Amino acid sequence: MNCPVLHLQSTSSERWLTQVTENLDLLLIDHAHCEKKAAGVAMNMIFAYVENEDLCRAMTEIVNEELEHFHLVLELLHERGVRFCRIKPSKYGEQLHALVRKSEPERAVDRLLVAGLIEARSCERFGILRERLEDQRLANFYDQLFESEARHHSAYVRLAKQYADDATVMRRLEELAAMEAEIIAVGDENPRMHS
């Protein structure tokens, strides 16, 4: 089953849901790291493509929103008496970023689409968590974040179309989404947002 609005070519497995629901505190720690990394990716886009005012404005909004989410997750951890700390990340992001082509403007297209796919997968998983978690506080939290992840995904795809024509971008998005589906199917041994 796929998620056409998010351009995903697979849905998350029951294995993932079981893995993370049995380790919610670790999931939240990883989620905080993911929000921080997402802000960093958007900030790096501003530095890399400073001449694109539309992109810079969109990235500024995403940076602010991701950092706000980071603080919200930190508050949740504090409420639960869980200390935020370093943990080993999943290899998901690293594997996706390895698919980015080296020369411009293809690099810009790929960087934006990879960021968009990560946002799409987060959105899909937030949707599962809001529907399936027994912890109503956490379910409501993920419900609040769901829409912003979808919006970020759309923004990244829209911006990629400033570096190549629509058909080229959508063809590349389909290719990257197929590879993303393969990566997510393998999963990770540790309970992570993208395991």
N, C-alpha and C positions, 0 to 999 in steps of 0.2 A: 504494500500500500504506500502511496506517496502523498506529499503535501504540496499541491501545485501552487498555492498562494505564496508559500514560503520557498518554492523552488527546490524543496527537498525530495529526494528519490527513495526515501525509506522512512519508516517510523521507528521510534525507540522500542526496544524489546522489554518484555517482562523481566528478563534477567537484570537489566539496568534498574528498573523500578525496585525490584527486590533488594538489589545491592545497596541502593542509596537509602531506601526507607529503613533498612536495618542499621544505618550509620548516618543519621540526620545531622549530627553535630559536625562530622567530617565533611558532609556535603555542604554545609553552610560555610565552613572555613574555606573550602575550595571555591564556593560561589563568591565569597569576598575577593579572593585572588583573581577570579575571572573578571569581576567588575573593574578591578584596578588595572588589569591587563587591557581590557577593552578601552578604557580611558587612554591608556598609553598608545594603543594602536591608532586611535583617532588623533591624538596629539602628533604622532609621527607623520600622519598624512598631511597635517598642516605644514610641517617642516619640509616634507618632500615635494608638496605641490602648492607652494606659497603663492604662485602666480594665479591660481584658480580661486577667485574670491567666493564663488558659490560653494565650492568644496570647503574652504576655510570656515565659512559661516556655519555650514551643516556640521562640520567636525567639532566646532566650538560647542554647539548645542549638545552633541553626543558626549563630548568630554564631560561637560557639566552634569548631564544626566547620569552617566556611568559613575561618576564620583559620588553623586547623591545616593545612588543605589549601593555603592560601596559602604557609605556611612550607615545606611539602613540595615545592611547585613551585619555590620559591626554592632549596631544596637541590639539586633536579635541575638547575636552571640552573647552579648553582655547580659541580656535578660535571662538567657539559658545558663549563665554561669560558665560559659566556655571561653577559654582564652584564645585569641587570634594568634596564630603562629605559622611558621613556614611548614608546608607539606610538599611532598613530591607531586608535581603536576602530572596530569595525564599527557600522553604523547600526541593527543588529537590536534592541538593547535600547531605544534611543531611539524607534524606530518602534512597538514594542510598548507602551511607557509612554504614548505619545501616544493610545492607544486607551482609556485609563482615564477613566471618567466623573467629572464634577466634584463631584457632590453625594453626601453620605452617606445611606444605607449602601451605595449602589451603588459609590462610590469604594473602600470597603474591600473589597468583593467583587472588583472588578476588579484592585486592587493585589495582592491575594493570588493571584488566578488568573494574572495575568501573571507574577508571581514563580514560580508553580508551573509554568507552561509553559516558562519559561527553564530551570528545573531539569530538566524532562522532556527538553528538547532536548539539554541537556548530557549527561544520562544516556544518551540514544540514541546520541549521538556517542562517548561514552566506550566504549559497547558495541562500536561499529564499530572504534574504535582498538585495543581490547584483542584483537579478533579478527584485525585486518588488518595491524597494524604489524609490520614485520620486526624492529625494535628491541625485543628481548624485555624489556629493562629498562622501557621506556616502556609496552609492552603490559601488563606486570604492574602497573605503577603505575595505569593506567586501570582495570584490573580491580578494584583495591582501592577506587577511588573510586565505581565504578558504583552500588553498593547505596545509598550515602548520598544520591546525587542522587535516586534513586527515592523514598527515604524523605522527603526534603525536599519533593518534588512532592506526595506524599500528604498531608503535614502542611499545606501551603498550601491544598490543596483542602478538607481537613477544616475548617480554620479559616474559610474563606470561608462555609461552611454555618452559621456562627454569626451571620452578617449577613444571610442570606436563606434561604428554605426550599430543600430539596435540589433540587427540580425547577427552580427559578429559577437556582440556582448551576450546575447541570449544563447547562442551556440556554445560559447565558452562556459557560460553559467551551467548549461546542461552537462558539459564534460566534467567540470569541477564538482558538480552535485553528485555525479555518478561515483567519482573517486571518494567524495565525502561519505557516501553511503557505505562504501567498502571499509573505510577507516572506522566508522562508528559501529559496523557490524562486528568487527574484531573486538572492540571494547578495550577495557583496561582492567587489570586485576584489583585496582584500588577504587573505592567508591568516590566518584568525581562527577561533576556536572556533565562532563563530556566523556565519561568512561563507558 
